[in-house]
Amino acid sequence: MINTETHNLVDFTKLKMYINGEWKATTDGKTFSVTNPSTGKVVADVPKGGYDETQQAIAAAEQAFKSWSKLTAIERAKYLLKIRDLMHEYKDQLAEIMSLEMGKPFTESQGEVDFAASYLEWFAEEGRRIYGEVIPASAPDKRLTVIRQPIGVVAAITPWNFPLAMITRKVGPSMAAGCTSIVKPALQSPISAIAFAKLVEMAGVPHGVINIVTGSSGPISDAIFENPVVRKVSFTGSTEVGKLLVTKSANQLKRLSLELGGHAPFIVFEDADLELAAAGAVFSKFKNTGQTCVCSNRIYVHRSVIEKFSDIFVKKVQELKVGNSIDPSVQVGPLVSQDGLEKVEKHVKDALDKGAKLLNGGNRLEGELSDGLFYEPTVLGEVNTDMLITKEETFGPVAPIIPFDTEEEVLQHANSTEYGLAAYFYTQDISRAVRVSEALEFGIIGMNDANPTVAQAPFGGMKESGMGREGGHQGLDEYLEDKYISMSIQTK
């Protein structure tokens, strides 16, 4: 457990925003409380910044852009790699912060620190490969070139479920491209962002390149979208909020990157390795207590193997340890909020009322965990498409198992959603693997792989799961403008 008196990364009793290289409270002294979902106790009070603080951060980023964008890619990379090194050095402390403020199991939090650092390393390297282009001219007295320049000041609005990785996945390419940033973290997990800012300071990053403003979305978002200095906004969150941001961006045609909701299918064909598929389904479904945008929400299993798969899957689920997220042996922690817990309960009740069979779990945990927002890892059998859980993203530790008979049928069901972020399937038939990969209408496909996300590959969705990509070389493209230059010259 963190000792807030000796903790040498952040002081939980004196948390402040990071603007233009300075640690600042709000002008009116307002704060909001961050609560540990494992215990219900307040972790810390955090400055409740708003419109004015955001405008200060934008002004700082605008000023810093003038010099930061002029540095070479190699010089910018050195700062990124320094922050990466510091993240590894303070790995356990960063993980403890995450576990305390949003309930991610400690070992998963440690994994997120490594994952977050990998984006800094990838974009430090990729930033050196921002190549231009020479185009063959149509006349002997012309030279045609394309150069790529940073878009300018960027705003990053990050979610609570990956409070470090979602910062580095946005800030990494932004810094590498030569942009400067304002980061607005979620209300549930702002301390991770403040800790990241401390690493930025320790790395000696020039003032104004990274700014952290904590507080409610409304006034901060208003400042971001009203100020023409902000050229791009990158947002990860719900589809509903994403649609609102598209509307807000229209007045100035700000460039947007949106990583929104998901409703991932997980398909187990009759020829699949059932042990491998069940292990993959457990990992995908219960990672971060089912609170990830790419976790499997609908598990489709061929009718001929559904009983055997269900037995294997349930046994693996029963082995999961639930408890206080700061405990390194815990695999399933709490839900992040009361609203999240109530949505899980609503989905389970609806399914049971409509004929689903409870194979495991199905209750909120009481006893020594009653002060937290804990729900048993739950498995539902005999699920059908009339149930809410097959239509809405649950965002919790509930696995619905749905039978299917044919490839055509399951593809129709898998694609029958407005979401298109991630999909998974297990088969040993190479021809089927190609067919299904191409037929699934999702931006990320895990074929016999429940954990496909890596820094060097593009992450993003189709349909109402967003626009743009993060990670890979595509993630850097989001922060660059192509400028075409046509030169007329004298020829002898």
C-alpha positions in Angstrom: 0.0 0.0 0.0 1.2 3.5 -0.8 2.4 5.5 2.1 1.3 9.0 1.1 3.8 10.6 3.5 6.9 9.0 1.9 5.7 8.4 -1.6 8.3 10.1 -3.8 6.5 10.4 -7.1 3.4 12.4 -6.1 2.2 13.9 -2.8 -1.4 12.8 -2.4 -2.0 15.7 0.0 -0.9 18.4 -2.4 -2.0 17.4 -5.9 -2.0 20.1 -8.5 -2.4 20.6 -12.2 0.7 20.9 -14.5 0.5 24.0 -16.7 3.5 25.6 -18.5 5.9 23.7 -16.4 4.3 24.9 -13.1 2.2 23.0 -10.5 -1.0 25.0 -10.1 -4.2 24.9 -8.0 -7.4 26.4 -9.3 -7.9 30.1 -8.9 -11.0 29.5 -6.8 -9.5 26.6 -4.8 -12.1 24.1 -5.9 -11.4 20.4 -5.8 -13.1 17.0 -6.3 -12.5 13.7 -4.6 -11.2 10.5 -6.1 -12.6 7.4 -4.4 -11.0 3.9 -4.3 -13.7 1.6 -5.7 -12.2 -1.3 -3.7 -12.9 0.3 -0.4 -15.2 3.3 -1.0 -12.6 5.5 0.7 -11.3 8.8 -0.6 -7.8 8.5 -2.1 -7.2 12.2 -2.6 -8.6 15.6 -3.5 -7.7 16.9 -7.0 -8.0 20.5 -8.4 -11.2 21.1 -10.3 -9.9 23.1 -13.2 -12.2 24.6 -15.8 -12.4 27.1 -18.6 -9.8 29.6 -17.4 -7.1 26.9 -16.5 -7.6 25.3 -19.9 -7.1 28.6 -21.7 -3.9 29.0 -19.8 -2.8 25.6 -20.8 -3.6 26.3 -24.5 -1.6 29.5 -24.4 1.3 27.7 -22.9 1.1 25.0 -25.6 0.9 27.6 -28.3 4.0 29.3 -27.1 5.9 26.1 -26.6 5.0 24.9 -30.1 7.1 27.6 -31.7 10.3 26.1 -30.4 9.3 22.4 -29.9 8.3 22.0 -33.5 11.7 23.3 -34.6 13.6 20.6 -32.8 14.9 17.7 -34.8 13.1 14.4 -34.5 16.2 12.9 -32.8 16.1 15.7 -30.2 12.4 15.1 -29.5 13.0 11.3 -29.3 15.5 11.8 -26.5 12.8 13.3 -24.3 10.3 10.5 -25.2 12.8 7.9 -24.3 13.7 9.6 -21.0 10.1 9.5 -20.0 9.9 5.9 -21.0 12.9 5.1 -18.8 11.3 7.0 -15.9 8.1 5.0 -16.3 10.0 1.8 -15.9 11.9 3.2 -12.9 8.6 4.2 -11.2 6.6 1.2 -12.5 5.4 0.0 -9.1 4.4 3.4 -7.9 2.5 4.2 -11.1 0.8 0.8 -10.8 -0.2 1.4 -7.2 -1.8 4.8 -8.2 -3.8 3.2 -10.9 -5.0 0.4 -8.6 -6.0 2.8 -5.9 -7.9 5.3 -8.0 -9.7 3.2 -10.5 -9.5 -0.4 -9.2 -7.4 -2.1 -11.8 -5.7 -5.3 -10.4 -2.1 -4.4 -9.4 -0.4 -6.9 -11.7 -2.5 -5.6 -14.6 -1.5 -2.1 -13.6 2.1 -3.1 -13.8 1.5 -4.4 -17.3 -0.2 -1.2 -18.3 2.9 0.8 -17.3 5.0 -1.3 -19.6 2.3 -1.0 -22.3 2.2 2.8 -21.9 6.0 3.0 -22.1 6.0 1.0 -25.3 4.1 3.8 -27.1 6.7 6.3 -26.1 9.5 4.0 -27.4 7.7 3.3 -30.6 6.9 6.9 -31.5 10.4 8.0 -30.5 11.6 5.7 -33.2 8.8 6.4 -35.7 9.2 10.2 -35.4 12.6 9.8 -37.2 10.8 8.4 -40.2 8.5 11.4 -41.1 9.5 11.3 -44.7 8.5 13.8 -47.4 8.1 13.1 -51.1 9.4 14.2 -54.4 6.8 14.0 -57.2 7.8 13.8 -60.9 6.9 17.1 -62.5 4.9 17.6 -65.6 7.2 20.4 -66.9 11.0 20.7 -67.0 11.0 24.0 -65.1 9.1 22.7 -62.1 10.0 20.7 -59.0 7.2 19.2 -56.9 7.7 18.2 -53.3 5.6 17.3 -50.3 6.7 18.0 -46.7 5.0 16.9 -43.5 4.6 19.3 -40.7 3.1 19.1 -37.1 -0.5 20.1 -37.0 0.0 22.3 -34.0 -1.6 22.4 -30.5 -3.5 19.2 -29.7 -6.0 18.3 -26.9 -6.1 14.8 -25.6 -9.2 13.7 -23.6 -8.5 10.3 -22.0 -10.6 7.7 -20.3 -10.4 6.1 -16.8 -9.9 2.5 -17.8 -6.4 2.9 -19.1 -5.2 6.1 -17.4 -1.6 5.9 -18.5 -1.6 4.0 -21.8 -4.3 6.3 -23.2 -2.1 9.3 -22.4 1.0 7.9 -24.0 -0.8 6.6 -27.0 -1.9 10.2 -27.8 1.0 12.2 -26.3 3.7 9.9 -27.8 2.9 10.6 -31.4 2.0 14.2 -30.7 5.4 14.9 -29.2 7.2 12.9 -31.9 5.5 14.9 -34.6 6.4 18.2 -33.1 3.0 19.1 -31.6 2.3 20.3 -28.0 -0.6 19.0 -25.9 -3.2 19.7 -23.3 -4.3 16.5 -21.5 -7.7 16.2 -19.8 -7.9 13.0 -17.8 -11.1 11.3 -16.6 -12.5 12.4 -13.2 -12.1 8.8 -11.9 -8.3 8.6 -12.7 -6.6 12.0 -12.7 -3.8 11.1 -10.3 -2.2 8.8 -12.9 -2.1 11.8 -15.3 -0.5 14.0 -12.5 2.1 11.3 -11.9 2.8 11.3 -15.7 3.3 15.0 -15.6 5.8 14.6 -12.8 7.8 12.3 -15.0 7.6 14.9 -17.8 9.0 17.4 -15.4 11.7 15.0 -14.3 12.7 14.3 -17.9 13.3 18.0 -18.5 10.7 18.4 -21.2 10.4 22.1 -22.2 7.6 24.0 -20.4 4.3 24.0 -22.2 4.9 20.9 -24.3 2.7 18.8 -22.0 0.0 20.4 -19.9 -2.4 18.5 -17.5 -5.8 20.1 -16.6 -8.0 18.1 -14.2 -11.7 18.8 -13.7 -15.2 18.4 -15.2 -15.5 17.8 -18.9 -18.0 20.6 -19.7 -15.9 23.8 -19.2 -12.6 22.2 -20.2 -14.2 20.9 -23.4 -15.8 24.3 -24.1 -12.4 26.0 -23.9 -10.8 23.4 -26.2 -13.4 23.5 -28.9 -13.9 27.3 -28.8 -10.2 28.2 -29.0 -8.9 28.1 -32.7 -5.4 27.5 -31.4 -6.3 23.9 -30.8 -6.0 22.2 -34.2 -6.8 18.7 -33.2 -8.6 16.7 -30.5 -8.0 13.1 -29.7 -10.7 11.5 -27.6 -11.2 8.0 -26.1 -14.6 7.3 -24.6 -18.2 6.5 -25.3 -19.8 6.7 -28.7 -22.5 9.1 -27.3 -19.9 11.6 -26.2 -17.9 11.1 -29.4 -20.9 12.2 -31.4 -21.3 15.3 -29.3 -17.6 16.2 -30.0 -18.1 15.8 -33.7 -20.8 18.4 -33.5 -18.7 20.7 -31.4 -15.8 20.4 -33.8 -17.9 21.6 -36.8 -17.5 25.3 -36.2 -13.7 25.3 -36.7 -13.5 21.9 -38.5 -11.0 20.7 -35.9 -9.4 17.4 -36.8 -10.6 14.6 -34.7 -9.4 11.1 -33.7 -12.1 9.2 -31.9 -11.8 5.8 -30.2 -15.3 5.0 -29.1 -17.4 2.1 -27.8 -17.1 -1.5 -28.6 -19.2 -4.7 -28.5 -16.7 -7.4 -29.4 -17.9 -10.8 -30.6 -15.7 -13.8 -29.6 -16.4 -16.7 -31.9 -15.5 -20.3 -31.2 -15.8 -22.6 -34.2 -16.3 -26.4 -33.9 -12.7 -27.1 -34.9 -11.1 -24.7 -32.4 -8.7 -25.7 -29.7 -11.2 -25.4 -26.9 -8.6 -25.0 -24.1 -6.9 -22.3 -26.0 -10.2 -20.6 -26.8 -11.5 -20.8 -23.3 -8.3 -19.3 -21.9 -8.4 -16.5 -24.5 -12.1 -15.8 -23.7 -11.3 -15.6 -19.9 -8.4 -13.2 -20.6 -10.4 -11.0 -23.0 -13.6 -10.9 -21.0 -12.2 -10.4 -17.5 -9.2 -8.2 -18.1 -9.7 -5.0 -16.1 -12.8 -6.6 -14.6 -14.4 -6.5 -18.1 -14.0 -2.8 -18.3 -12.1 -2.5 -21.6 -13.5 -1.3 -25.0 -12.1 -4.4 -26.7 -13.2 -7.0 -24.2 -15.4 -9.8 -25.6 -19.0 -9.0 -24.9 -20.7 -11.8 -26.9 -19.2 -15.3 -26.9 -20.6 -17.3 -29.8 -19.9 -21.0 -29.6 -20.7 -23.7 -32.2 -23.6 -25.8 -30.9 -21.6 -29.0 -31.3 -19.0 -27.9 -28.8 -20.9 -25.5 -26.6 -21.3 -27.8 -23.7 -17.7 -28.8 -23.6 -16.5 -25.3 -24.1 -18.8 -24.0 -21.3 -17.5 -26.6 -18.8 -13.8 -25.6 -19.5 -14.6 -21.9 -19.5 -16.6 -22.0 -16.2 -13.8 -23.9 -14.4 -11.3 -21.3 -15.5 -13.6 -18.4 -14.4 -14.1 -20.1 -11.0 -10.3 -20.0 -10.5 -10.2 -16.2 -10.8 -9.4 -14.4 -7.5 -11.6 -11.4 -6.7 -10.5 -8.8 -4.2 -8.9 -5.4 -3.4 -7.1 -4.3 -6.5 -3.9 -3.4 -4.6 -3.4 -7.1 -3.7 -0.9 -8.5 -6.3 -2.7 -11.9 -6.2 -6.0 -10.5 -7.3 -7.2 -11.0 -10.9 -10.6 -9.3 -10.8 -11.1 -6.0 -9.0 -14.1 -3.7 -8.5 -16.3 -1.9 -11.0 -15.2 1.7 -11.2 -18.5 3.3 -10.3 -21.9 2.6 -8.8 -23.5 3.3 -12.2 -21.2 0.6 -13.8 -22.2 -1.9 -11.1 -25.9 -1.2 -11.6 -25.6 -1.7 -15.4 -24.0 -5.1 -14.8 -26.8 -6.0 -12.5 -29.4 -4.8 -15.0 -27.9 -6.9 -17.8 -27.8 -10.1 -15.7 -31.3 -9.7 -14.5 -32.7 -9.0 -17.9 -30.9 -12.1 -19.3 -32.2 -14.3 -16.5 -35.7 -13.0 -16.8 -35.7 -13.8 -20.5 -34.5 -17.4 -20.0 -30.7 -17.4 -19.7 -29.1 -20.0 -17.4 -26.8 -18.9 -14.7 -23.6 -21.0 -15.0 -21.5 -19.0 -12.5 -21.7 -15.9 -10.3 -24.6 -13.6 -10.7 -24.4 -11.5 -7.5 -22.8 -8.5 -6.0 -20.1 -9.5 -3.5 -20.8 -8.9 0.2 -18.9 -9.7 3.4 -15.4 -8.2 3.6 -15.7 -6.7 0.1 -19.1 -5.1 0.7 -17.6 -1.6 0.9 -16.3 -1.9 -2.6 -18.1 -2.2 -6.0 -17.5 -5.9 -6.5 -19.5 -8.3 -8.7 -18.8 -12.0 -9.1 -17.3 -13.1 -12.3 -20.5 -14.3 -14.1 -21.2 -16.7 -16.9 -24.6 -17.0 -18.6 -25.7 -19.8 -20.8 -28.6 -20.2 -23.2 -28.3 -16.5 -24.1 -30.4 -15.2 -27.1 -30.4 -12.1 -29.2 -33.5 -10.7 -27.4 -31.4 -10.0 -24.3 -29.9 -6.6 -23.6 -26.5 -8.1 -23.1 -26.3 -9.0 -26.8 -27.1 -5.4 -27.8 -25.3 -3.2 -25.3 -21.8 -3.0 -24.1 -21.9 -4.4 -20.5 -18.4 -3.1 -19.4 -18.3 -5.6 -16.5 -17.4 -9.2 -15.5 -20.3 -11.0 -17.3 -19.7 -13.5 -20.1 -22.8 -14.5 -22.2 -22.5 -17.7 -24.2 -24.6 -17.9 -27.3 -25.0 -20.9 -29.6 -24.7 -20.9 -33.4 -24.9 -23.4 -36.2 -23.2 -22.0 -39.3 -20.4 -19.7 -40.3 -22.9 -17.5 -42.2 -25.2 -17.2 -39.2 -22.5 -16.2 -36.7 -21.0 -13.6 -39.0 -24.4 -12.1 -39.4 -24.9 -11.9 -35.7 -21.4 -10.7 -35.0 -21.7 -7.8 -37.5 -25.3 -6.8 -36.4 -24.1 -4.0 -34.2 -23.4 -0.3 -34.8 -20.0 -0.9 -33.2 -16.9 -2.1 -35.0 -13.9 -2.0 -32.8 -12.6 -5.5 -32.0 -13.5 -9.1 -32.8 -12.0 -12.4 -32.0 -12.4 -15.9 -33.4 -10.8 -19.3 -32.9 -10.4 -21.9 -35.6 -7.7 -24.3 -37.0 -9.1 -24.0 -40.6 -6.8 -21.7 -42.6 -9.4 -21.1 -45.3 -12.0 -20.2 -42.7 -9.5 -18.0 -41.0 -9.1 -15.9 -44.1 -12.8 -15.7 -44.9 -13.9 -14.7 -41.4 -11.1 -12.2 -41.0 -12.2 -10.4 -44.1 -15.9 -10.7 -43.4 -15.9 -9.3 -39.8 -16.7 -5.5 -39.8 -14.2 -4.6 -37.1 -11.0 -2.6 -37.1 -9.1 -5.1 -34.9 -9.2 -8.8 -35.4 -7.7 -11.4 -33.0 -7.5 -14.8 -34.8 -6.6 -17.4 -32.1 -5.3 -14.3 -30.2 -7.2 -12.7 -27.3 -4.6 -9.9 -26.9 -3.8 -8.3 -30.3 -3.0 -4.8 -29.2 0.6 -3.6 -29.6 2.2 -0.2 -30.0 3.5 -1.0 -33.5 0.0 -1.8 -35.0 -2.9 0.5 -35.7 -5.7 0.6 -33.1 -9.2 1.9 -34.0 -12.6 1.0 -35.1 -15.1 1.0 -37.9 -18.7 2.2 -38.0 -19.7 4.0 -34.7 -16.6 2.8 -32.9 -14.7 5.9 -34.1 -12.4 7.4 -36.7 -8.7 7.5 -37.1 -6.1 5.1 -35.7 -3.7 5.1 -32.8 -0.4 3.2 -32.7 1.5 2.0 -35.8 2.8 4.4 -38.3 -0.8 5.4 -38.8 -0.9 6.9 -35.3 1.7 9.4 -36.3 -0.1 10.4 -39.4 -2.9 11.8 -37.3 -0.7 14.6 -36.0 0.8 15.7 -39.3 -0.2 18.0 -42.2 0.9 17.3 -45.7 2.1 20.5 -47.5 2.6 20.4 -51.2 5.2 22.8 -52.7 5.4 23.5 -56.4 8.6 25.4 -57.4 9.1 27.0 -60.7 12.8 27.2 -61.6 15.0 28.5 -64.4 16.5 25.9 -66.6 19.5 26.4 -68.9 
